Amino acid sequence: MKISKITSLVLAGSIAFIIGCGSSSNNSSNTEKTGTFIDVPVANLAYETSSGIKETTDNEGYFKYKDEDTIVFRLGNNKSNAVRAGNIITPFNLSDGNETIAINIAYIF
């Protein structure tokens, strides 16, 4: 059976495409991102992420995290609930949607 050059090229290209779709070298979950803790920007607020980043917020309230991280904030003996890290975190995020608790968190942090 004789296979034409075009058929061979299409077959080779298809195999390469299928193999290429099987893996990805782009792993965005390891990319460090920056979020902000804000009621007003909160500086020097200790935090720790589930990926192991353990620092304090900078003067503008910025913190570092990675995709899929949860984050816990600490100020002295006060510790927040763990929440999903993201671009912006407010006292309302830490209060599970309870306005009274959010106001109390804003006073503490």
Contact map, one row per residue, 1 for C-alpha under 8 A:
1110000000000000000000000000000000000000000000000000000000000000000000000000000000000000000000000000000000000
1111000000000000000000000000000000000000000000000000000000000000000000000000000000000000000000000000000000000
1111101100000000000000000000000000000000000000000000000000000000000000000000000000000000000000000000000000000
0111111100000000000000000000000000000000000000000000000000000000000000000000000000000000000000000000000000000
0011111110000000000000000000000000000000000000000000000000000000000000000000000000000000000000000000000000000
0001111111000000000000000000000000000000000000000000000000000000000000000000000000000000000000000000000000000
0011111111100000000000000000000000000000000000000000000000000000000000000000000000000000000000000000000000000
0011111111110000000000000000000000000000000000000000000000000000000000000000000000000000000000000000000000000
0000111111111000000000000000000000000000000000000000000000000000000000000000000000000000000000000000000000000
0000011111111100000000000000000000000000000000000000000000000000000000000000000000000000000000000000000000000
0000001111111110000000000000000000000000000000000000000000000000000000000000000000000000000000000000000000000
0000000111111111000000000000000000000000000000000000000000000000000000000000000000000000000000000000000000000
0000000011111111100000000000000000000000000000000000000000000000000000000000000000000000000000000000000000000
0000000001111111110000000000000000000000000000000000000000000000000000000000000000000000000000000000000000000
0000000000111111111000000000000000000000000000000000000000000000000000000000000000000000000000000000000000000
0000000000011111111100000000000000000000000000000000000000000000000000000000000000000000000000000000000000000
0000000000001111111110000000000000000000000000000000000000000000000000000000000000000000000000000000000000000
0000000000000111111111000000000000000000000000000000000000000000000000000000000000000000000000000000000000000
0000000000000011111111100000000000000000000000000000000000000000000000000000000000000000000000000000000000000
0000000000000001111111110000000000000000000000000000000000000000000000000000000000000000000000000000000000000
0000000000000000111111110000000000000000000000000000000000000000000000000000000000000000000000000000000000000
0000000000000000011111110000000000000000000000000000000000000000000000000000000000000000000000000000000000000
0000000000000000001111111000000000000000000000000000000000000000000000000000000000000000000000000000000000000
0000000000000000000111111110000000000000000000000000000000000000000000000000000000000000000000000000000000000
0000000000000000000000111110000000000000000000000000000000000000000000000000000000000000000000000000000000000
0000000000000000000000011111000000000000000000000000000000000000000000000000000000000000000000000000000000000
0000000000000000000000011111111000000000000000000000000000000000000000000000000000000000000000000000000000000
0000000000000000000000000111111000000000000000000000000000000000001000000000000000000000000000000000000000000
0000000000000000000000000011111000000000000000000000000000000000011100000000000000000000000000000000000000000
0000000000000000000000000011111100000000000000000000000000000000011000000000000000000000000000000000000000000
0000000000000000000000000011111110000000000000000000000000000000011000000000000000000000000000000000000000000
0000000000000000000000000000011111000000000000000000000000000001111000000000000000000000000000000000000000000
0000000000000000000000000000001111100000000000000000000000000001111000000000000000000000000000000000000000000
0000000000000000000000000000000111110000000000000000000000000111100000000000000000000010000000000000000000000
0000000000000000000000000000000011111000000000000000000000000111100000000000000000001111100000000000000000000
0000000000000000000000000000000001111100100000000000000000011110000000000000000000000011100000000000000000000
0000000000000000000000000000000000111110110000000000000010001110000000000000000000000001110000000000000000000
0000000000000000000000000000000000011111110000000000000000001000000000000000000000000001111000000000000000000
0000000000000000000000000000000000001111110000000000000000000000000000000000000000000000011000000000000001000
0000000000000000000000000000000000000111110000000000000000000000000000000000000000000000000000000000000000000
0000000000000000000000000000000000011111111000000000000000111100000000000000000000000000000000000000000000000
0000000000000000000000000000000000001111111110000000000011111000000000000000000000000000000000000000000000001
0000000000000000000000000000000000000000111110000000000111111100000000000000000000000000000000000000000000000
0000000000000000000000000000000000000000011111000000000111101000000000000000000000000000000000000000000000000
0000000000000000000000000000000000000000011111100000000110001000000000001110000000000000000000000000000000001
0000000000000000000000000000000000000000000111110000011110000000000000001110000000000000000000000000000000000
0000000000000000000000000000000000000000000011111000111110000010000000111100000000000000000000000000000000000
0000000000000000000000000000000000000000000001111101111000000000000000111000000000000000000000000000000000000
0000000000000000000000000000000000000000000000111111110000000000100011110000000000001000000000000000000000000
0000000000000000000000000000000000000000000000011111100000000000000011100000000000000000000000000000000000000
0000000000000000000000000000000000000000000000001111100000000000110010000000000000000000000000000000000000000
0000000000000000000000000000000000000000000000011111110000000000000000000000000000000000000000000000000000000
0000000000000000000000000000000000000000000000111111111000000001100000000000000000000000000000000000000000000
0000000000000000000000000000000000000000000001111001111100000000000000000000000000000000000000000000000000000
0000000000000000000000000000000000000000000001110000111110000010000000000000000000000000000000000000000000000
0000000000000000000000000000000000000000001111100000011111000010000000000000000000000000000000000000000000000
0000000000000000000000000000000000001000011111100000001111111110000000000000000000000000000000000000000000000
0000000000000000000000000000000000000000011100000000000111111110000000000000000000000000000000000000000000000
0000000000000000000000000000000000000000111100000000000011111100000000000000000000000000000000000000000000000
0000000000000000000000000000000000010000111000000000000011111100000000000000000000000000000000000000000000000
0000000000000000000000000000000000011100111110000000000011111110000000000000000000000000000000000000000000000
0000000000000000000000000000000001111000101000000000000011111111000000000000000000000000000000000000000000000
0000000000000000000000000000000001111000000000100000001111001111100000000000000000000000000000000000000000000
0000000000000000000000000000000111100000000000000000100000000111110000000000000000000000000000000000000000000
0000000000000000000000000000000111100000000000001010100000000011111010100000000000001100000000000000000000000
0000000000000000000000000000111110000000000000000010000000000001111110000000000000001000000000000000000000000
0000000000000000000000000001111110000000000000000000000000000000111110000000000000001000000000000000000000000
0000000000000000000000000000100000000000000000000000000000000000011111000000000000011000000000000000000000000
0000000000000000000000000000000000000000000000001110000000000000111111100000000000011000000000000000000000000
0000000000000000000000000000000000000000000000001100000000000000000111110000000001111000000000000000000000000
0000000000000000000000000000000000000000000000111100000000000000100011111000000001111000000000000000000000000
0000000000000000000000000000000000000000000000111000000000000000000001111100001111100000000000000000000000000
0000000000000000000000000000000000000000000011110000000000000000000000111110001111000000000000000000000000000
0000000000000000000000000000000000000000000011100000000000000000000000011111111100000000000000000000000000000
0000000000000000000000000000000000000000000011000000000000000000000000001111111000000000000000000000000000011
0000000000000000000000000000000000000000000000000000000000000000000000000111111000000000000000000000000000000
0000000000000000000000000000000000000000000000000000000000000000000000000111111000000000000000000000000000000
0000000000000000000000000000000000000000000000000000000000000000000000000111111100000000000000000000000000010
0000000000000000000000000000000000000000000000000000000000000000000000011111111110000000000000000000000000000
0000000000000000000000000000000000000000000000000000000000000000000000011100011111000000000001000000000000000
0000000000000000000000000000000000000000000000000000000000000000000000011000001111100000000001100000000000000
0000000000000000000000000000000000000000000000000000000000000000000001111000000111110000000001000000000000000
0000000000000000000000000000000000000000000000000000000000000000000001110000000011111000000011000000000000000
0000000000000000000000000000000000000000000000000000000000000000000111100000000001111100000000000000000000000
0000000000000000000000000000000000100000000000001000000000000000111111100000000000111110100000000000000000000
0000000000000000000000000000000000100000000000000000000000000000100000000000000000011111100000000000000000000
0000000000000000000000000000000001110000000000000000000000000000000000000000000000001111100000000000000000000
0000000000000000000000000000000000111100000000000000000000000000000000000000000000000111110000000000000000000
0000000000000000000000000000000000111100000000000000000000000000000000000000000000001111111111000000000000000
0000000000000000000000000000000000001110000000000000000000000000000000000000000000000001111111000000000000000
0000000000000000000000000000000000000110000000000000000000000000000000000000000000000000111111100000011011000
0000000000000000000000000000000000000000000000000000000000000000000000000000000000000000111111111110111000000
0000000000000000000000000000000000000000000000000000000000000000000000000000000000100000111111111000010000000
0000000000000000000000000000000000000000000000000000000000000000000000000000000111100000111111111000010010000
0000000000000000000000000000000000000000000000000000000000000000000000000000000010000000001111111110110010000
0000000000000000000000000000000000000000000000000000000000000000000000000000000000000000000111111100000000000
0000000000000000000000000000000000000000000000000000000000000000000000000000000000000000000111111110010000000
0000000000000000000000000000000000000000000000000000000000000000000000000000000000000000000100111111110000000
0000000000000000000000000000000000000000000000000000000000000000000000000000000000000000000100101111111000000
0000000000000000000000000000000000000000000000000000000000000000000000000000000000000000000000000111111100000
0000000000000000000000000000000000000000000000000000000000000000000000000000000000000000000100100111111110000
0000000000000000000000000000000000000000000000000000000000000000000000000000000000000000001111101111111111000
0000000000000000000000000000000000000000000000000000000000000000000000000000000000000000001100000011111111100
0000000000000000000000000000000000000000000000000000000000000000000000000000000000000000000000000001111111110
0000000000000000000000000000000000000000000000000000000000000000000000000000000000000000001001100000111111111
0000000000000000000000000000000000000010000000000000000000000000000000000000000000000000001000000000011111111
0000000000000000000000000000000000000000000000000000000000000000000000000000000000000000000000000000001111111
0000000000000000000000000000000000000000000000000000000000000000000000000010010000000000000000000000000111111
0000000000000000000000000000000000000000010010000000000000000000000000000010000000000000000000000000000011111
